[in-house]
């Protein structure tokens, strides 16, 4: 396959890491927060939009995020048995 056939955005890094945005639901652990990410998908048969929630264990080295904060997380290498995500930024603080 020649270079002309490759898409322009694929010329850089082919497999980008996933980035998600969610709400911190637990900060009880040391340097770990639990983030609930809501995904809206259409039901395959009935077409109705349904919400699916995933709880991600996120590495927070500074213990900066608190419950209720909206955060952005990025996929990373496995950091423990459950942690596969790293905190990149706190989008909005809880009021």
Buried (B, 14 or more C-beta within 10 A) or exposed (E): EEEEEEEEEEEEEEEEEEEBBBBBEEBEEEEBBBBEBEEEEEEEEEEEEEEEEEEBBBBBEEEEBBEEBBBBBBEBEEBEEEBBBBBBEBEEEEE
